[in-house]
Every structure is written in structure tokens, then in C-alpha cells.
Amino acid sequence: MLITCWIMAYGWILLYLVTMLMVAIQATNPKGLHSILTKELLSDYGPTSARPVSDVNKRINVEINLAVVRVIELNERHQTLQQSAFLDMHWHDDYLTWNTSAYPDVNVLILPTDQIWRPDIHLFENVDRNFESFKDVSAWVYPDGTVIWATPVILYTACRIDARLFPFDTQHCTLRFGSWSYDINQLNLTPINRTDGIANFFIENGVWHLEDVIVESVVNVYPEGIFPEVVYTVVLHRRPLFHVLSFILPCVLLSFLNLLAFILPTASGEKVSLGITNLLALVLFQQLIGDFLPPSSSDMPIISYYFTPMILIGCLSIVSGVLVAALYHQDKTKPVPQWLLDLTRVHPLTNATLQLLEPNGNDEVKKSANSSEAGVRAGVRKNSSVSNGHCVSAIAYPVQERGVFTDDHLRSRIDYSSDWRKVAAVIDKLILMFGIMLTVSAIIITVVLFITSEEMNGI
């Protein structure tokens, strides 16, 4: 009984001493277990440039994932894409492991990435000098040595623009991630299979809709070795409503206004000014659309095949206005050339007068003219009277009228303005028909090209 009491007393004293020792330790070292573990791991970590493997022949597997959050700008003219995203990388570090029994409350550590090894993953399409600026983001480290580095990034990359279907186009921008220094024997790069989808992260905007993000693993063989890559293809579809209402619809309406320039009467004097105004408006819209597109000759936008004939019609309306105005205001004493009459199939209103003026004209016309002249002469004799032995005509006989059918002087007095106007009207209608055919053909060809190109892209 006495021995049992002594053992219990000794146990209580030992427990008291251990408790006091723990209190003393905590008093002298106020740091928590996270701080102690961090200091312990980083103090013996070694150089950050060396791969953290216990066996030099061991390969590090790096998993990567890219989640697109927002399309900041897709510059078609400079063929660049700026987007914000979440970039995740997972790998195993043999030097960052600890015993959970020794540190029971430490399930994860947050360590700065500039003090541990980090895979040198580069974005090969990068066009921004500040691409490496996000590396200061800390990483999560788990007891088994798993390192997760998740960081928000702004990627500014090159993107080849295919503007054939503008503004109904779909762009495929490629982002290739790979190691610059380590080959496949030292570092293997694979994508992370995500099941949450792309819609959970992407924020819609008014210009582009994210259709899909395609990921694939690629292995490239170079003289220096075999290097793996993870390729992300961001598929963006343009929302066309803005461009249709702002550019396409006004251009279609202007193309029909070009045709109105042929219908406008020449007497108004506004045919040329209307044609010039329409042409300048078409050129302006073409320039505005050209500011959105890259200056490339390989992938010409289909919409440009529509603008070319429309500008041609605009130029043709100006030429037609000048030509028709020149014919309309032609010298009325100058007859219309016979080849022009045959070309336009115009029957001049002065045919009868021309036949009368011809030396070898129609005999019936000549007889009619001679009988008319004889009647005039008879009337003069009948109505004449004698005064002081002289014959005085009651009706004055005009000397010039006697040679009306043979005198060249009176030929210049014939008015040909009606013939010139008829020729001008026919030429205006012919050009109008040509303009209508060209406009309808341009619209049909443009629509067919859009449909066939979309079907080919779908295949």
C-alpha cells in the first residue's frame, strides 16, 4: 500500500514537471507548428534550381490545367489574344514531406514559390514581356510532397485569325505549354482532367462566346531530345449582331441606293452627286471593316467579295451620270450618229424631216412636198392683184421656205434634243439593268460562299 502511494505521488510529480516544461517551451518559443515546419523544410531544402527528387533518374510528372475566365481583347488586326485565366500545376516534391504524427495539426503548408523548385513551364505563343510576373504566388504543399500551384494569370498571346467568315467567324487560338530545359526523361507534362466544365469559370461578354477549350498532349522530337507539351485550343465564336446592324445592313442598303442613282431623272442634276455620296459611304464602311481585320492576302474575308462589286457599281453610277448628262445636254443642232442609234435601237423623231432633207429621199415625200409648194404658189397667184402694172402678192412668199427641203441652212434649224434624250434614257436603263444583275449576283455569291464555308468548317 505504501509502495502504491509512492508510485502515484511520483507520477503526479512527473506529470507536473512535463506540464511545466511544455509551458516553458511555449513561453520561450511562441511560434506555432506551421512556422516550425516551414523553417525546417526550407532550411534543408537546397538550391531551387535542382530537381527535388531522391533518385536522379526519377522523372517528375507535372499536371497542368488552364481555365479561361474572361476574353479581355481579341485584336484581329494584330492577331493577338489577351485573356484572364486560372493556371494550375501539380507535381510531387520529395523534399517537402513531413510526418503528420509529429505535426498533427499541419495538414497543408503555404510556401513561397521563389524558395522551392518550380517547373520551368513556358507559354510558347506569349508576346508579353511580363509573362513571368505571376510567379510570386505561393503554392500549397501537402504532407506527402504534393505541390499545387494555382494562380490567376493574364495571358497575352499570338492568335492566327481566320477572317473568311467575318462577322460570323469562329476563331481557334492555340496556347502551347511546355518545359524549356527538361526533356521527357526528367519532366513529363500532362493535362489535368477536369469535370466541372468551362462554363463554371468563363464570364460572358458582348463580343465573344467561349464554345470550347480543347486540350491535348503533344510530344515533340528535337535534336536536343524529346519534349512534351500540353496544347490548349480556345474556341471563340463571334456574336455578329453588332456588326450586322452597324456595318452589313447599312452596306446592303447603300448598294440599293446605288441603283437609285440610275433612276434619278437627268434633268434634276443630282445623279453624279448622289453617285459620289454613295461611293464615299461604301468606301467608308469598307475601311471601317478593314480596321477589324488583319492585312492578310491568304484568308480574304468573304464580305470583301461583296464590297468590290458594290464599289464598282458606285463608280459605274458616276460614269453613267456623267455620260447621260453629256448626252442629255448635247447640242440640239447636232444629229445623233447612226451607230449610236443602232446600238440603242432608238427611232428618232426627226425621221420625216431627215427624209425630206435627203437629196435622194422618198419619192412620195418629195411629191407631197412639191404639191405643197405648188399649192402655195397657186394661192399666191390667185390672191395677187395688179397695181400700177405690178403684181402684188396678197400672201408674202417666204424665200427661205421655198428651199425648205433642199436648203442646208434650214438643216441646222432642226431640233435633235429629243433624240439625244431618248438615247440617254436608253443608256441609263441599260446600265441600270447591268447594276441590278451585278448587285443580285454579288448578294447570291456572298451568301453561297458563307454557307459553303460554314459547312466545310463544320466538317
C-alpha positions in Angstrom: 0.0 0.0 0.0 2.8 2.3 0.8 4.6 1.5 -2.5 1.4 2.3 -4.4 1.1 5.7 -2.8 4.7 6.4 -3.6 4.2 5.5 -7.3 1.1 7.7 -7.6 2.9 10.6 -6.0 5.8 10.1 -8.3 3.5 10.0 -11.3 1.8 13.2 -10.3 5.2 14.9 -9.8 6.4 13.7 -13.2 3.2 14.9 -14.9 3.6 18.3 -13.2 7.2 18.6 -14.4 6.3 17.7 -18.0 3.5 20.2 -18.0 5.7 22.9 -16.6 8.3 22.0 -19.3 5.8 22.4 -22.1 4.7 25.7 -20.7 8.3 26.8 -20.5 8.9 25.7 -24.1 5.9 27.6 -25.4 7.0 30.6 -23.4 10.4 30.6 -24.9 9.3 29.6 -28.4 5.9 31.3 -29.2 6.0 30.1 -32.9 3.4 27.6 -34.0 3.9 24.3 -35.6 3.4 25.7 -39.1 6.2 28.1 -38.6 8.5 25.5 -37.2 7.7 23.1 -40.0 8.2 25.7 -42.7 11.6 26.7 -41.2 12.6 23.0 -41.0 11.6 22.2 -44.6 13.1 25.3 -46.2 16.4 25.3 -44.2 17.4 22.0 -45.6 15.8 22.3 -49.0 18.9 23.1 -51.0 19.1 25.0 -54.3 15.9 25.7 -56.1 17.4 25.0 -59.5 17.9 21.3 -58.8 15.0 18.9 -59.3 13.6 17.8 -56.0 14.0 14.0 -56.4 15.7 11.5 -54.2 16.8 9.5 -57.3 18.4 11.4 -60.1 16.8 9.0 -62.7 13.4 9.7 -61.3 11.0 11.6 -63.6 8.8 14.4 -62.2 5.2 14.3 -63.5 3.7 17.8 -63.8 0.0 18.1 -64.4 -1.3 21.4 -65.8 -4.8 22.9 -66.2 -5.9 26.2 -67.8 -9.4 27.6 -67.0 -10.3 30.6 -69.2 -12.1 33.3 -67.2 -12.6 36.2 -69.5 -11.6 37.3 -73.0 -10.2 40.8 -72.5 -9.4 41.5 -76.1 -9.1 39.7 -79.4 -7.3 42.0 -81.7 -8.0 40.8 -85.2 -5.7 43.3 -86.9 -2.6 42.5 -84.8 -3.7 38.8 -84.4 -3.3 38.8 -80.6 -5.5 37.4 -77.8 -5.5 38.8 -74.3 -7.4 36.8 -71.7 -7.5 36.2 -68.0 -7.4 32.6 -66.7 -6.6 30.3 -63.8 -3.4 28.3 -64.3 -3.0 25.2 -62.1 0.1 23.0 -61.8 0.5 19.8 -59.7 3.8 17.9 -59.1 5.5 15.9 -56.3 8.4 17.3 -54.3 10.5 14.7 -52.4 12.0 17.4 -50.2 8.7 18.7 -48.9 7.3 15.8 -46.9 6.7 15.5 -43.2 5.3 13.1 -40.6 1.7 14.0 -39.7 2.1 12.4 -36.3 4.9 14.8 -35.4 2.8 17.7 -36.7 -0.8 16.6 -36.2 -2.4 20.0 -36.8 -0.5 20.8 -40.0 -2.4 19.4 -43.0 -1.2 21.9 -45.6 1.6 24.5 -45.8 1.6 27.6 -48.0 5.1 28.2 -49.2 6.5 30.9 -51.4 7.4 29.5 -54.9 10.6 31.5 -55.1 12.1 29.3 -52.3 11.2 25.9 -53.7 11.7 24.2 -57.1 9.2 25.1 -59.7 8.9 23.6 -63.2 10.0 26.0 -65.9 6.8 25.8 -67.9 6.7 28.4 -70.7 3.9 29.6 -73.0 5.4 29.5 -76.4 2.8 31.8 -78.0 3.5 34.5 -75.4 4.0 38.0 -76.8 4.1 39.8 -73.4 7.4 40.6 -71.7 5.8 40.4 -68.3 4.6 36.8 -68.7 6.8 35.7 -65.7 5.4 38.3 -63.3 2.8 35.9 -61.7 5.5 33.5 -60.3 5.4 35.2 -56.8 2.1 33.5 -56.0 2.6 31.0 -53.2 2.0 27.2 -53.5 0.1 24.7 -51.4 2.2 21.8 -50.1 0.7 18.6 -48.6 2.4 16.1 -46.2 3.0 13.5 -49.0 5.0 16.1 -51.0 2.2 17.1 -53.4 2.6 20.7 -54.5 -0.3 22.6 -56.0 0.4 25.9 -57.6 -2.8 27.8 -58.6 -2.5 31.3 -59.8 -4.6 33.8 -61.7 -2.9 35.0 -64.9 -3.4 37.4 -67.8 -2.1 35.7 -70.9 -1.2 37.8 -74.0 -0.6 35.5 -76.9 -0.4 35.4 -80.6 -3.5 34.0 -82.3 -3.8 33.4 -86.1 -7.1 35.0 -87.3 -9.2 33.3 -89.9 -11.4 36.2 -91.1 -13.1 34.5 -94.1 -16.5 34.3 -92.4 -16.4 37.7 -90.7 -18.6 38.7 -88.9 -19.9 35.1 -88.5 -16.5 33.7 -87.8 -15.1 31.3 -85.2 -11.5 31.7 -84.0 -9.3 28.9 -82.8 -6.4 30.3 -80.6 -3.7 27.8 -79.6 -1.7 28.0 -76.4 1.2 25.6 -76.1 2.7 25.0 -72.6 6.0 23.1 -72.3 9.3 22.9 -70.4 12.2 24.8 -71.9 15.1 23.0 -70.0 13.8 19.4 -69.1 13.1 16.7 -71.6 10.7 13.9 -71.2 13.1 11.8 -69.1 13.3 14.5 -66.5 9.9 16.1 -66.6 6.7 14.8 -68.1 3.8 17.2 -68.7 0.2 16.0 -68.8 -3.2 17.8 -68.6 -5.5 17.6 -65.7 -8.8 16.0 -66.4 -11.5 18.5 -65.2 -15.1 17.5 -64.9 -16.5 20.9 -63.9 -16.6 22.2 -67.4 -15.7 25.6 -68.9 -18.9 27.4 -68.1 -18.2 27.5 -64.4 -15.3 29.9 -64.8 -15.9 31.8 -68.0 -17.6 35.2 -67.8 -19.6 36.0 -71.0 -19.0 39.3 -72.8 -20.8 41.0 -75.7 -18.4 40.2 -78.4 -17.1 36.6 -78.0 -18.7 33.4 -76.8 -16.5 30.6 -75.5 -17.6 27.5 -77.3 -14.9 25.0 -76.1 -11.4 24.6 -74.7 -9.7 21.6 -76.4 -6.7 20.1 -74.6 -4.3 17.5 -75.9 -0.8 16.2 -75.1 1.9 16.5 -77.8 5.4 15.1 -77.8 7.9 17.0 -80.0 11.2 15.4 -81.1 14.1 17.9 -81.4 17.8 17.2 -81.8 18.3 18.1 -78.1 15.8 15.5 -77.0 12.1 14.7 -76.7 10.0 17.4 -75.1 6.3 17.0 -74.1 3.8 19.8 -74.5 0.2 20.5 -73.4 -1.7 22.3 -76.1 -4.9 24.2 -75.3 -7.1 25.4 -78.1 -9.5 28.1 -77.1 -12.6 28.2 -79.5 -14.3 31.6 -79.6 -17.4 32.3 -81.6 -18.1 36.0 -82.5 -21.5 37.4 -81.6 -22.4 39.0 -85.0 -25.4 41.2 -84.1 -23.4 44.4 -83.6 -21.5 44.1 -86.9 -24.7 43.1 -88.8 -26.5 46.2 -87.6 -23.6 48.6 -87.7 -21.9 47.6 -91.0 -23.6 44.8 -93.0 -27.1 46.2 -93.1 -26.1 49.8 -94.0 -23.9 48.4 -96.8 -26.7 46.4 -98.2 -29.0 49.5 -98.1 -26.3 51.6 -99.8 -26.0 49.0 -102.6 -29.7 49.6 -103.4 -29.2 53.3 -103.2 -26.6 53.0 -105.9 -29.3 51.7 -108.2 -31.5 54.7 -107.4 -28.8 56.9 -109.0 -29.7 55.3 -112.4 -33.4 56.0 -111.9 -33.0 59.6 -110.8 -34.0 61.9 -113.8 -31.1 63.6 -115.5 -32.9 66.9 -115.5 -32.6 67.1 -111.7 -28.8 67.5 -112.0 -28.2 65.3 -108.9 -27.2 62.0 -110.5 -23.5 62.5 -110.2 -23.6 63.9 -106.7 -25.8 61.0 -105.5 -23.4 58.5 -107.0 -20.4 60.2 -105.4 -22.1 60.3 -102.0 -23.0 56.6 -102.2 -19.5 55.7 -103.3 -17.8 57.6 -100.4 -20.2 55.9 -97.9 -19.3 52.4 -99.3 -15.6 53.2 -99.1 -16.0 54.4 -95.6 -17.8 51.2 -94.4 -15.2 49.1 -96.2 -12.4 51.0 -94.3 -14.2 50.5 -91.0 -14.5 46.8 -91.6 -10.9 46.7 -92.7 -9.8 48.1 -89.4 -11.1 45.0 -87.7 -9.4 42.5 -90.0 -5.7 41.6 -90.4 -3.9 42.8 -93.6 -3.6 39.3 -95.0 -3.9 38.1 -98.5 -4.2 34.4 -97.7 -7.6 34.4 -95.9 -9.6 37.1 -97.6 -12.9 37.8 -95.9 -15.9 36.8 -98.0 -17.5 40.2 -97.2 -14.8 41.8 -99.3 -16.1 40.0 -102.4 -19.3 41.8 -101.8 -17.8 45.2 -101.4 -15.8 45.0 -104.6 -18.8 44.9 -107.0 -20.7 47.4 -104.9 -17.8 49.9 -105.3 -17.7 49.0 -109.0 -21.4 49.9 -109.2 -20.8 53.1 -107.4 -18.1 54.1 -109.8 -20.3 53.0 -112.7 -23.2 55.2 -111.4 -20.9 58.2 -111.5 -19.6 57.4 -115.0 -23.2 56.8 -116.1 -24.3 60.1 -114.6 -21.6 62.0 -116.4 -22.2 60.2 -119.8 -26.0 60.5 -119.6 -25.8 64.2 -118.6 -23.5 64.8 -121.6 -25.9 63.1 -124.0 -28.9 64.8 -122.4 -27.4 68.3 -122.8 -25.9 67.6 -126.2 -26.0 70.3 -128.9 -29.6 70.1 -130.3 -28.4 71.1 -133.8 -26.1 68.0 -134.0 -27.7 64.8 -135.2 -27.3 61.5 -133.3 -24.7 59.3 -135.0 -26.2 56.3 -136.8 -24.1 53.8 -134.9 -25.4 55.2 -131.7 -28.9 54.9 -132.9 -28.3 51.3 -134.0 -26.7 50.5 -130.6 -29.5 51.8 -128.6 -32.2 50.9 -131.1 -33.7 54.4 -130.9 -36.1 55.6 -133.7 -35.5 59.3 -134.0 -38.5 61.7 -134.0 -36.9 63.6 -136.9 -37.0 60.8 -139.5 -39.6 62.5 -141.6 -37.6 65.7 -141.6 -34.4 63.9 -142.4 -36.1 62.1 -145.4 -37.2 65.4 -146.7 -33.8 66.8 -146.4 -32.1 63.9 -148.1 -31.4 64.6 -151.9 -32.4 61.0 -152.8 -35.2 60.7 -150.3 -38.6 59.1 -150.7 -40.4 60.0 -153.9 -43.8 60.1 -152.2 -42.4 62.5 -149.7 -40.9 64.6 -152.5 -44.2 64.6 -154.4 -46.1 65.7 -151.3 -43.6 68.4 -150.7 -43.7 69.6 -154.4 -47.6 69.6 -154.3 -47.5 71.6 -151.1 -45.1 74.0 -152.8 -47.3 74.2 -155.9 -50.3 74.9 -153.7 -48.6 77.8 -152.1 -47.6 79.2 -155.4 -51.1 78.9 -156.8 -52.5 80.6 -153.8 -50.1 83.4 -154.3 -51.2 83.8 -158.0 -54.9 83.6 -157.1 -54.7 86.2 -154.4 -52.5 88.6 -156.3 -53.7 92.0 -157.7 -52.4 94.4 -160.1 -51.5 97.9 -159.0 -49.9 100.3 -161.5 -49.0 97.4 -163.7 -47.3 95.4 -161.0 -48.3 92.1 -159.4 -48.7 92.4 -155.7 -49.0 89.2 -153.6 -51.7 89.1 -151.0 -49.6 86.5 -149.2 -45.9 87.2 -148.8 -44.0 84.2 -150.2 -41.1 83.5 -148.0 -38.0 82.9 -150.0 -36.3 80.6 -147.4 -39.5 78.4 -147.1 -39.2 77.7 -150.9 -36.0 75.8 -150.2 -37.1 74.1 -147.0 -36.4 70.6 -148.4 -33.1 71.4 -150.1 -31.6 74.3 -148.3 -28.6 73.3 -146.0 -29.2 76.5 -144.0 -32.5 75.2 -142.6 -31.0 71.8 -141.9 -29.2 73.4 -138.9 -32.5 74.6 -137.6 -33.9 71.1 -136.8 -34.1 70.3 -133.1 -32.4 66.9 -132.3 -32.7 67.3 -128.5 -35.5 64.8 -128.2 -33.3 62.1 -130.0 -30.4 62.7 -127.7 -32.6 62.5 -124.6 -34.1 59.2 -125.9 -30.6 57.8 -126.4 -29.5 59.0 -122.9 -32.6 57.3 -121.3 -31.9 54.0 -123.1 -28.2 54.0 -122.0 -29.3 54.8 -118.4 -31.7 51.9 -118.4 -29.1 49.5 -119.9 -26.6 50.4 -117.1 -29.4 50.1 -114.5 -30.1 46.6 -115.7 -26.4 45.7 -115.5 -26.2 47.2 -112.0 -29.3 45.2 -110.8 -27.8 42.0 -112.2 -24.4 42.7 -110.6 -26.0 43.5 -107.2 -28.2 40.4 -107.1 -25.3 38.2 -108.3 -23.0 39.7 -105.6 -25.5 39.0 -102.9 -26.2 35.4 -104.1 -22.5 34.6 -104.4 -21.7 36.1 -101.0 -24.5 34.0 -99.3 -23.4 30.8 -101.1 -19.8 31.4 -100.1 -20.8 31.9 -96.5 -22.9 28.7 -96.5 -20.3 26.5 -98.2 -17.5 27.8 -96.0 -19.5 27.1 -92.8 -20.3 23.6 -94.0 -16.6 23.0 -94.7 -15.6 24.3 -91.3 -18.3 22.0 -89.7 -16.8 19.0 -91.4 
